Amino acid sequence: MTISCNTPQGSYEITIRRGALEDAGALFNLKRKVLVVTDGGVPSRYAETILRQCDKGYKYTFPAGEGSKTLATWQEILSMMLQNGFSRRDAIVAVGGGVAGDIAGFAAASYMRGVDFCNIPTTLLSQLDSSVGGKTGVNFEGIKNIVGAFKQPGAVIIDPDCLDTLPERLVHEGLAEAIKIAATSDAAFFEMLEECDDLRGSYESIIKRAVELKRDVVEADTFESGRRKILNFGHTIGHAIEAAAEGSLFHGEAVAAGMMYMCSPNMIPRLSRLLRKYKLPTTDPFDEETLMEKVAFDKKGSGGSIDCIYVPAPGKAEIVRMSLPQIRECISKLKTSV
């Protein structure tokens, strides 16, 4: 199946199909110099499948993990392209999770002020989230995604077969993204996730609906000036949880716990049941002071307040400007109720 995404920066096709990795050359122009960017945690055969289809392919592999999402890694990618004579007609292909897509996309936005870019996400989280929408970037001085650019890909290729090599925990982490977009945008999708009893057999339908919903939001607000902010549901406190966890929680797990703080009392039990169904956290072990210290560094803040996303019921989302004391109150209320 193919989903079209149309933005002011350009239009592209999102292909969702088992075995699509083998057809990458028919879905994106590989008949030029291509730098495949991947990480050490991704099965090497995925990158090799792309390289076999390239006229002149190169591979850059960085150590797996959020710790590699730095300006130093970005600089190494640019250096490799420069040393191998890449021109503006050439391309970068990301093969991996969100870190690979974010950093490769940022390099594509930066090199010679922009080269073509194809994103091939291999984790469920990246397939549902970072591969669509054009946000790229790196972490800097302890702040997540604070340096980056909007760079729409030339194509996105999602092969559900890649999920067969993922540990269960990473599959469930990705489902946090499906739950997030369903909670904010589609009550029927939320209900489908509640009733799903064959996760593997539902991969394609889950990916398709989540990507469609994100595409709709991105097309309506490409540069996050308004409605696109709903995609940050769970992130304000989730980023704080992730930072405090110092690597013990994955991004999707931290966002799952973060969503619990920004729900109505009626929504909390239903969201909690769904998160537990997929072995996602509904609480975190950090005290108010620890979380508030991290929240204060949130890049979305200005003038002492932050745009937070509040969900009163499945399929509904509100953008609420909150002061730091109001956010503290949300944290306190949930922690005293569990």
PAVO-422206 format. One line per 3 residues: for each residue x, y, z of N, C-alpha, C. Coordinates in steps of 0.001 Angstrom, whole numbers, padded with zeros to 6 digits. Example, Ala and Ser with C-alpha at 12.3 -4.5 7.8 and 13.67 -1.06 7.14 Angstrom:
BEGIN
013190,-005690,007800,012300,-004500,007800,013200,-003300,007800  012850,-002250,007080,013670,-001060,007140,012900,000030,007870
//
This chain:
BEGIN
000840,-001188,000000,000000,000000,000000,000876,001239,000000  000374,002310,-000537,001125,003556,-000641,000292,004704,-000096  000919,005539,000715,000279,006723,001281,001055,007942,000798
000373,008920,000265,001018,010144,-000207,001032,011178,000907  002146,011913,000998,002260,013007,001958,002660,014259,001190  001876,015308,001312,002114,016537,000562,002365,017687,001529
003546,018295,001436,003924,019394,002320,004488,020546,001495  004607,021742,002084,005213,022862,001359,006643,022598,000917  007340,021694,001611,008712,021361,001243,008782,020305,000146
007663,019695,-000181,007662,018663,-001213,006725,017523,-000867  006436,016713,-001881,005555,015560,-001722,006360,014268,-001850  005915,013231,-001168,006614,011953,-001253,005649,010824,-000961
006073,009621,-001331,005260,008424,-001136,005806,007617,000034  004891,007123,000848,005221,006232,001957,004729,004842,001559  005651,003940,001316,005300,002580,000904,005310,001665,002119
004216,000949,002329,004108,-000020,003431,003825,-001378,002809  004814,-002248,002827,004643,-003549,002171,005700,-004534,002658  005280,-005742,002964,006254,-006781,003307,007148,-007058,002106
008436,-007127,002346,009396,-007352,001266,009803,-006102,000515  009341,-004939,000949,009624,-003697,000220,011112,-003362,000191  011863,-003849,001166,013305,-003577,001208,013987,-004036,-000080
013550,-005169,-000601,014146,-005719,-001816,013822,-004872,-003049  012786,-004039,-002958,012364,-003213,-004091,012730,-001748,-003918  013652,-001461,-003006,013972,-000062,-002708,014411,000702,-003953
015149,000035,-004829,015645,000704,-006036,014535,001123,-006982  013395,000474,-006903,012251,000864,-007735,011423,001960,-007081  011642,002163,-005778,010861,003141,-005029,011615,004440,-004778
012945,004394,-004946,013787,005568,-004713,014999,005436,-005613  015432,006531,-006209,016545,006505,-007153,017864,006178,-006454  018379,004983,-006697,019662,004560,-006140,020758,004537,-007196
020470,005023,-008388,021443,005018,-009490,022316,006268,-009436  023033,006412,-008323,023908,007548,-008068,024724,007211,-006827  025541,008129,-006359,026221,007884,-005092,025198,007931,-003966
025259,006900,-003128,024316,006800,-002019,025083,006447,-000748  024868,007228,000305,025433,006891,001603,024332,006275,002459  024510,005013,002820,023569,004322,003699,024034,004533,005135
023193,005152,005937,023508,005427,007342,022709,004461,008210  023418,003721,009041,022769,002723,009888,023505,002665,011222  023034,001833,012141,023736,001701,013415,024055,000245,013696
024922,000043,014653,025426,-001292,014928,024403,-002259,015464  023248,-001774,015904,022212,-002655,016406,021254,-003166,015351  021351,-002630,014135,020457,-003032,013043,021068,-004222,012312
020298,-005275,012045,020867,-006396,011286,021540,-005893,010011  022791,-006286,009810,023577,-005744,008695,022959,-006073,007341  022168,-007121,007262,021609,-007504,005968,020637,-006463,005424
020047,-005658,006298,019129,-004630,005812,019888,-003583,004998  020985,-003078,005554,021797,-002106,004816,022409,-002733,003572  022844,-003984,003684,023454,-004650,002530,022433,-004831,001401
021176,-005070,001747,020130,-005193,000724,020014,-003893,-000073  020124,-002750,000606,020062,-001461,-000085,021326,-001241,-000904  022483,-001540,-000337,023751,-001309,-001038,023841,-002113,-002331
023278,-003322,-002342,023314,-004136,-003560,022543,-003480,-004701  021610,-002607,-004374,020789,-001962,-005395,021346,-000608,-005831  022443,-000180,-005217,023035,001125,-005529,024072,001008,-006645
024174,002029,-007492,025254,002087,-008470,026595,002252,-007770  026639,003161,-006800,027867,003401,-006060,027490,003683,-004613  027492,002637,-003788,027020,002768,-002424,028140,002790,-001400
027930,003555,-000350,028849,003638,000786,028027,003403,002049  028688,002958,003098,027969,002708,004337,028667,003383,005501  027875,004065,006312,028373,004637,007554,027588,004005,008702
028310,003379,009638,027682,002720,010778,028134,003394,012066  027172,003805,012888,027517,004428,014165,027058,003510,015297  027605,003685,016505,027182,002844,017632,025704,003056,017948
024999,001970,018215,023565,002059,018492,023311,002851,019768  022199,003567,019771,021785,004248,020986,021706,005752,020852  020948,006341,021769,020726,007785,021791,022028,008558,021992
023025,007918,022598,024300,008582,022833,025047,008956,021563  024663,008357,020436,025311,008680,019162,024623,009825,018423  023510,010291,018950,022740,011331,018263,023323,012697,018614
024511,012959,018058,025292,014130,018429,025805,014861,017194  026277,016073,017425,026899,016836,016341,028168,016145,015842  028835,015393,016714,030054,014683,016290,029719,013615,015255
028643,012851,015471,028233,011843,014491,027789,012513,013194  026999,013561,013313,026561,014336,012146,027770,014813,011332  028793,015305,012025,029996,015791,011346,030725,014656,010630
030758,013479,011240,031418,012340,010595,030706,011944,009306  029376,012004,009307,028614,011694,008093,028938,012703,006995  028956,013979,007354,029275,015012,006366,030696,014844,005837
031622,014514,006707,033014,014310,006283,033129,013158,005298  032399,012068,005564,032444,010917,004671,031896,011285,003290  030830,012074,003267,030266,012500,001986,031239,013404,001233
031856,014314,001947,032800,015230,001309,034020,014484,000773  034550,013566,001565,035735,012810,001162,035480,011922,-000053  034232,011515,-000240,033894,010643,-001363,033224,011382,-002518
033308,012692,-002492,032882,013495,-003629,031394,013517,-003892  030584,013458,-002834,029144,013535,-003031,028749,014916,-003547  027829,014936,-004484,027319,016186,-005035,025868,016378,-004594
025270,017479,-005021,023871,017742,-004674,022918,016780,-005391  023418,016064,-006389,022589,015095,-007110,022540,013739,-006407  023372,013560,-005372,023480,012273,-004706,022517,012193,-003509
022616,011136,-002720,021564,010900,-001733,022084,010189,-000478  021292,010320,000575,021495,009589,001825,020281,008698,002047  020523,007475,002509,019438,006565,002883,019655,006138,004330
018670,006383,005170,018727,005937,006560,018110,004551,006668  018813,003633,007313,018301,002284,007544,018448,001997,009036  017339,002075,009756,017416,001850,011191,016261,002503,011915
016477,002782,013192,015439,003376,014011,015431,004889,013922  014825,005509,014926,014666,006948,014900,015960,007724,014937  016964,007212,015637,018240,007914,015705,018877,007981,014316
018864,006865,013600,019427,006835,012249,018680,007804,011331  017364,007774,011382,016585,008652,010524,016785,010112,010851  016825,010442,012134,016979,011840,012547,018336,012402,012141
019380,011643,012400,020718,012176,012139,021056,012151,010653  020607,011111,009936,020838,011057,008486,020036,012149,007786  018810,012378,008243,017999,013431,007656,018590,014801,007889
019161,015027,009067,019805,016308,009361,021033,016510,008483  021795,015431,008273,022942,015526,007378,022482,015829,005955  021395,015197,005523,020863,015455,004178,020391,016893,004034
019842,017462,005107,019397,018854,005071,020572,019821,005037  021709,019391,005577,022849,020287,005757,023855,020242,004616  024119,019044,004085,025179,018903,003086,024813,019668,001813
025668,020603,001421,025429,021434,000234,024027,022064,000262  023555,022365,001472,022239,022972,001708,021071,022077,001284  021356,020784,001154,020260,019851,000920,020501,018867,-000200
020498,017566,000156,020545,016497,-000841,019352,015576,-000604  019090,014712,-001563,017950,013806,-001484,018132,012814,-000329  017005,012382,000206,017026,011561,001420,015888,010548,001372
016211,009303,001675,015198,008243,001784,015277,007652,003186  014137,007509,003825,014102,006952,005170,013516,005546,005127  014283,004579,005624,013824,003193,005716,013849,002796,007188
012756,003049,007913,012718,002753,009344,012553,001254,009589  013316,000726,010531,013291,-000721,010776,012754,-001083,012159  012381,-000082,012953,011719,-000346,014237,010275,000143,014143
009406,-000428,014949,008008,-000015,014900,007865,001449,015310  008633,001884,016313,008543,003274,016754,008886,004231,015621  009977,003964,014921,010371,004875,013838,009430,004769,012641
008863,003598,012402,007918,003455,011296,006668,004298,011523  006239,004382,012776,005013,005100,013097,005243,006583,013367  006469,006948,013718,006696,008303,014225,007704,009091,013393
008977,008886,013645,009989,009809,013124,010198,009718,011622  009757,008632,010982,009970,008506,009536,009061,009418,008737  008000,009929,009339,007019,010757,008636,006965,012140,009287
007081,013169,008485,006908,014513,009033,008061,015454,008843  009258,014940,008582,010363,015814,008213,011165,016412,009350  010904,016006,010599,011729,016517,011695,013036,015739,011747
014147,016452,011721,015460,015816,011830,016272,016584,012858  017324,015956,013376,018150,016699,014312,018957,015817,015231  019635,016493,016175,020489,015811,017141,020252,016412,018518
020734,015706,019518,020687,016217,020889,021921,017091,021130  021787,018045,022037,022906,018965,022273,022842,019480,023702  023971,019338,024409,024095,019808,025789,022951,019299,026671
022631,018024,026479,021646,017371,027323,020204,017607,026948  019956,018361,025882,018584,018659,025482,018269,017905,024197  017186,017161,024218,016819,016271,023123,016334,017065,021911
016899,016757,020753,016455,017302,019463,016490,018831,019384  017393,019458,020131,017406,020921,020190,018057,021550,018952  018866,020786,018219,019510,021279,017000,019033,020423,015834
018491,021054,014804,017997,020258,013676,017360,021111,012606  016636,020452,011724,015987,021135,010600,014785,020316,010151  013858,020978,009465,012795,020259,008778,013331,019821,007418
013297,018524,007169,013783,017977,005899,012858,016826,005507  012002,017069,004528,011102,016005,004082,011885,014983,003257  011626,013701,003447,012321,012680,002647,011815,012663,001218
012610,012074,000344,012151,011852,-001026,011245,010639,-001102  011412,009731,-000141,010573,008537,-000054,010737,007927,001335  009702,007223,001768,009763,006431,002994,009361,005005,002619
010177,004036,003043,009907,002633,002738,009780,001880,004052  008584,001350,004306,008308,000634,005552,008047,-000837,005219  008947,-001683,005688,008834,-003124,005456,008525,-003810,006787
007287,-004236,007001,006935,-004876,008275,007753,-006121,008583  008361,-006745,007561,009198,-007914,007821,010379,-007576,008730  010801,-006318,008723,011917,-005913,009579,011580,-006076,011061
010305,-006053,011378,009900,-006161,012778,010108,-007565,013330  010286,-008543,012445,010465,-009923,012899,011761,-010111,013680  012724,-009204,013504,013998,-009319,014213,014032,-008467,015481
012948,-007747,015758,012914,-006876,016937,012569,-007665,018199  013245,-007388,019305,012812,-007966,020590,011421,-007454,020939  010692,-008237,021723,009320,-007871,022085,009255,-006491,022738
010233,-006180,023567,010205,-004891,024265,010228,-003718,023283  010998,-003843,022207,011060,-002772,021218,009792,-002696,020383  009160,-003826,020143,007862,-003801,019450,006845,-003054,020303
006810,-003382,021590,005866,-002726,022481,006185,-001238,022622  007464,-000893,022625,007827,000531,022666,007200,001270,021489  007254,000646,020315,006662,001267,019135,005165,001440,019245
004522,000502,019926,003074,000602,020091,002670,001820,020914  003592,002334,021725,003298,003567,022465,002963,004692,021501  003619,004704,020354,003334,005733,019352,001956,005544,018742
001575,004301,018477,000229,004035,017955,-000830,004444,018971  -000583,004131,020233,-001524,004504,021295,-001623,006016,021393  -000494,006705,021279,-000478,008165,021362,-001318,008804,020271
-001103,008406,019019,-001828,009032,017912,-003306,008647,017949  -003602,007432,018397,-005003,007030,018537,-005690,007834,019632  -005004,008023,020748,-005581,008769,021870,-005901,010205,021479
-005058,010809,020662,-005257,012208,020302,-006172,012400,019097  -006301,011373,018227,-006885,011633,016912,-007949,010663,016423  -008096,009473,017011,-009011,008494,016417,-009505,007509,017472
-010722,007744,017956,-011283,006872,018996,-011457,005439,018504  -011797,005270,017212,-011991,003927,016674,-010666,003156,016632  -009585,003843,016302,-008260,003222,016291,-007857,002842,017714
-008153,003699,018674,-007864,003398,020080,-008588,002117,020495  -009834,002013,020095,-010621,000820,020423,-010056,-000412,019723  -009591,-000250,018482,-009002,-001375,017765,-007783,-001914,018515
-006939,-001002,019029,-005760,-001419,019780,-006162,-002114,021077  -007246,-001666,021686,-007735,-002313,022904,-008186,-003742,022631  -008786,-003961,021464,-009385,-005261,021149,-008445,-006190,020386
-007315,-005703,019922,-006391,-006502,019103,-005899,-007724,019877  -006025,-008909,019276,-005531,-010123,019921,-004524,-010872,019051  -004132,-010268,017935,-003114,-010848,017056,-002206,-009722,016586
-001250,-009367,017441,-000414,-008196,017167,000377,-008347,015880  001074,-009476,015722,001902,-009647,014537,001054,-009615,013258  -000099,-010235,013298,-000961,-010239,012128,-001591,-008892,011847
-001488,-007973,012807,-002098,-006648,012659,-001070,-005565,012336  000196,-005949,012194,001235,-004940,011960,000855,-003966,010845  000498,-004512,009694,000269,-003635,008536,-000908,-002691,008761
-001981,-003178,009349,-003136,-002307,009567,-002838,-001252,010628  -002072,-001621,011655,-001688,-000650,012682,-000782,000415,012089  000235,-000015,011337,001155,000942,010717,000399,001872,009774
-000446,001302,008934,-001185,002099,007961,-002016,003185,008639  -002795,002808,009653,-003670,003802,010277,-002872,004861,011027  -001826,004453,011737,-001015,005419,012475,-000325,006393,011529
000200,005876,010423,000875,006735,009446,-000124,007684,008782  -001304,007191,008453,-002326,008064,007861,-002673,009220,008800  -002837,008908,010071,-003184,009944,011035,-002073,010965,011184
-000829,010490,011242,000274,011443,011352,000400,012262,010080  000242,011612,008919,000288,012333,007645,-000730,013471,007628  -001931,013201,008090,-002976,014228,008091,-002573,015432,008941
-001965,015151,010092,-001531,016238,010979,-000389,017019,010351  000571,016317,009763,001734,016963,009151,001319,017833,007966  000420,017334,007143,-000023,018120,005994,-000732,019401,006443
-001466,019314,007532,-002211,020479,008015,-001304,021497,008708  -000166,021035,009241,000701,021926,010023,002142,021418,009950  002778,021617,008806,004098,021037,008557,005148,021503,009556
005111,022786,009923,006191,023346,010737,005830,023517,012213  004804,022795,012664,004432,022745,014077,004141,024131,014648  003314,024883,013952,002898,026175,014476,001565,026094,015208
000876,024947,015080,-000429,024818,015709,-000787,023371,015973  -001646,022806,015119,-002237,021497,015369,-001206,020373,015517  -000076,020481,014834,000919,019405,014897,001442,019181,016316
001259,020169,017162,001725,020018,018530,001054,018854,019260  -000111,018406,018762,-000768,017277,019437,000094,016020,019396  001033,015958,018445,001929,014805,018372,002891,014759,019555
002918,015836,020340,003779,015874,021524,003075,015346,022772  001911,014755,022603,001212,014167,023754,002141,013184,024470  002297,013396,025769,003160,012527,026566,004612,012929,026581
004987,013889,025736,006407,014205,025589,006931,015191,026626  006125,016130,027076,006638,017133,028011,007200,016468,029260  006428,015625,029880,006926,014913,031057,007669,013645,030639
007292,013078,029490,007989,011889,028984,009459,012140,028727  009789,013300,028148,011199,013630,027934,011925,013751,029270  011246,014303,030280,011854,014412,031603,012112,013030,032194
011147,012123,032040,011307,010751,032529,012470,010076,031810  012520,010254,030484,013586,009637,029696,014959,010140,030141  015072,011456,030366,016355,012019,030795,016738,011521,032178
015766,011470,033079,016052,011010,034442,016409,009531,034474  015846,008759,033541,016093,007311,033512,017499,006968,033061  018156,007897,032393,019557,007734,031981,019785,006422,031230
018890,006106,030296,019075,004942,029441,018341,003688,029882  017749,003692,031074,017065,002485,031531,015671,002344,030910  015140,003417,030327,013864,003379,029631,014052,003804,028187
013362,003133,027273,013353,003559,025883,012442,004777,025734  012619,005490,024627,011839,006704,024374,010334,006434,024450  009875,005394,023759,008446,005098,023751,007917,004737,025127
008742,004081,025931,008332,003731,027287,008173,004988,028144  009113,005919,027991,009029,007165,028751,007818,007987,028331  007539,008025,027033,006367,008754,026549,005085,008110,027052
005062,006775,027101,003886,006074,027631,003590,006539,029050  004599,006547,029893,004408,007010,031275,004042,008491,031299  004626,009264,030385,004336,010693,030332,002915,011009,029933
002296,010151,029114,000916,010374,028699,-000042,010340,029891  000278,009531,030870,-000622,009361,032006,-000848,010666,032771  000131,011565,032745,000018,012821,033488,-000913,013829,032818
-001200,013633,031537,-001933,014642,030781,-003268,014115,030262  -003986,013378,031123,-005290,012806,030769,-006337,013225,031787  -007578,013177,031350,-008680,013409,032278,-008800,012223,033233
-009432,012416,034388,-009640,011294,035318,-010374,010120,034680  -011284,010405,033755,-012012,009324,033081,-011147,008581,032071  -010169,009276,031507,-009304,008676,030483,-008207,007813,031111
-007773,008167,032295,-006627,007490,032913,-006809,005974,033027  -007938,005461,033541,-008061,003992,033671,-008012,003277,032321  -008626,003863,031317,-008662,003218,030002,-007270,003216,029366
-006582,004345,029459,-005225,004417,028920,-004301,003477,029679  -004447,003428,030980,-003609,002556,031804,-003779,001091,031408  -005019,000653,031199,-005254,-000740,030788,-004593,-001044,029456
-004676,-000101,028522,-004101,-000341,027200,-002581,-000383,027265  -001978,000495,028022,-000522,000482,028168,-000058,-000820,028820  -000766,-001254,029848,-000375,-002506,030521,-000535,-003704,029590
-001515,-003657,028706,-001725,-004752,027759,-000464,-004997,026943  000243,-003921,026604,001452,-004039,025792,002721,-003840,026619  002605,-004104,027922,003759,-004109,028833,004503,-002791,028832
003747,-001705,028736,004322,-000362,028769,004097,000244,030152  005022,001072,030626,004895,001629,031977,003749,002636,032093  003097,002615,033208,002036,003590,033504,002464,004522,034637
003614,004244,035234,004159,005085,036302,005665,005214,036095  006265,006093,036858,007723,006224,036836,008211,006364,038269  009497,006096,038530,009989,006097,039912,010537,007436,040390
010370,008508,039603,011048,009764,039924,010151,010722,040700  010773,011484,041613,009983,012418,042410,009719,013707,041625  008855,014540,042190,008457,015771,041514,009656,016652,041181
010560,016806,042129,011686,017714,041925,012561,017262,040762  012801,015969,040689,013628,015439,039601,012972,015707,038256  011675,015411,038150,010974,015616,036884,010890,017095,036526
010607,017948,037488,010470,019373,037201,011792,019994,036759  012883,019514,037311,014194,020005,036884,014411,019729,035397  013991,018526,034954,014141,018158,033542,013136,018899,032666
011905,019033,033144,010877,019721,032363,011290,021158,032076  011963,021798,033013,012348,023198,032865,013259,023425,031668  013915,022367,031202,014800,022484,030048,014098,022153,028737
012790,021843,028808,012073,021449,027599,012167,022539,026543  012528,022145,025342,012775,023123,024271,011512,023826,023797  010345,023285,024149,009102,023902,023684,008662,025041,024601
009383,025249,025690,008984,026266,026642,009392,027665,026219  008595,028650,026581,008938,030054,026374,008122,030882,027344  008751,031917,027863,008040,032780,028788,007588,032077,030047
008298,031029,030451,007956,030336,031678,006792,029386,031571  006311,029116,030362,005201,028175,030187,005464,027288,028979  004700,026199,028888,004925,025173,027868,003587,024762,027270
003557,024558,025974,002369,024007,025325,002297,022515,025630  001306,022113,026392,001113,020708,026747,-000133,020170,026045  -000138,018877,025797,-001272,018241,025127,-002058,017450,026151
-003332,017801,026273,-004224,017182,027250,-005296,016397,026509  -005523,015151,026928,-006499,014277,026271,-007641,013974,027243  -008824,014534,026985,-009961,014265,027861,-010658,012937,027579
-010540,012456,026306,-011196,011206,025898,-010520,010713,024625  -010604,009418,024311,-009969,008913,023078,-010420,009694,021851  -009455,010065,021028,-009752,010781,019796,-009849,012282,019948
-009623,012785,021161,-009707,014220,021396,-008409,014709,022033  -007964,015883,021588,-006743,016451,022151,-006878,017962,022235  -006352,018515,023313,-006382,019956,023520,-004965,020463,023745
-004636,021592,023119,-003346,022239,023354,-003551,023246,024476  -002882,023004,025605,-003085,023825,026800,-001750,024448,027207  -001732,025759,027290,-000525,026443,027753,-000436,026333,029267
000627,025706,029762,000753,025482,031202,002012,026138,031743  001864,026711,032918,003033,027221,033640,003729,026052,034318  004945,026257,034758,005659,025191,035465,004921,024764,036742
004339,025689,037517,003558,025232,038675,002355,024365,038290  001724,024655,037165,000591,023837,036719,001056,022433,036317  002216,022356,035680,002763,021047,035323,003121,020271,036588
003686,020967,037552,003998,020323,038823,002730,019750,039470  001639,020494,039356,000375,020030,039927,-000099,018747,039238  000071,018670,037906,-000299,017441,037183,000511,016250,037681
001792,016491,037887,002673,015427,038392,002220,014991,039782  001956,015956,040629,001559,015665,042007,000240,014894,042072  -000723,015295,041266,-002032,014635,041284,-001934,013176,040921
-001182,012865,039853,-001081,011464,039441,-000318,010649,040477  000764,011196,040984,001598,010437,041919,000864,010161,043231  -000021,011041,043630,-000762,010797,044862,-001983,009917,044666
-002323,009674,043382,-003517,008855,043113,-003190,007408,042817  -001913,007088,042623,-001532,005714,042289,-000829,005047,043458
//
